[in-house]
């Protein structure tokens, strides 16, 4: 099986597992049920995942993968505000567009992670990947190695902003709150960028020469 096909299959399994976890709870969901929902054998599920809870990892990672792809392409001559606004608009209108159903499932798993330690592990693993990649991105902008202490501290601060805002938006969405403030892409980009700029003491966020 090619790596691309394997990734697609893992994501398909993850979607069904996430739906079951949300509808009936993690404890009440079995590997057999996940396999039946996907139309695979239970043995195949265990070939791709170490536990039923780990099935949630690919869907939880979806938002992180999107964010990191945007940040990797951040031009040095652009501010974070401008870059995020431009890229968020592009992703919303590209073909195919970002799967909003996957984004909502990820939010549900992040919400469940508050009370499910195994799902919390999946979410924190995604946050850890964000921080590691931010070390590379920020290191490049500061012209320092990714393992430089200041770079690591700034990356940790920026990653914490992403984690807290994602958890906040997810909780609000699932509670049925008014999300109009997040539908304005420019305003949302500005909110993330300003929070990162504040958390990093202004070190991260501006254009650099």
Secondary structure, 3 states (H helix, E strand, C coil): CCHHHHHHHHHHHHHHHHHHHHHHCCCCCCHHHHHHHHCCCHHHHHHHCCCCHHHHHHHHHHHHHHHHHHHHCCCCCCCHHHHHHHHHHHHHHCCCCCCHHHHHHHHHHHHHCCCCHHHHHHHHHHHHHHHHHHHHHHHHHHCCCCCCHHHHHHHHHHHHHHHHHHHHHHHHHHCCCCCHHHHCHHHHHHHHHHHHHHHCCCCCCCCCC
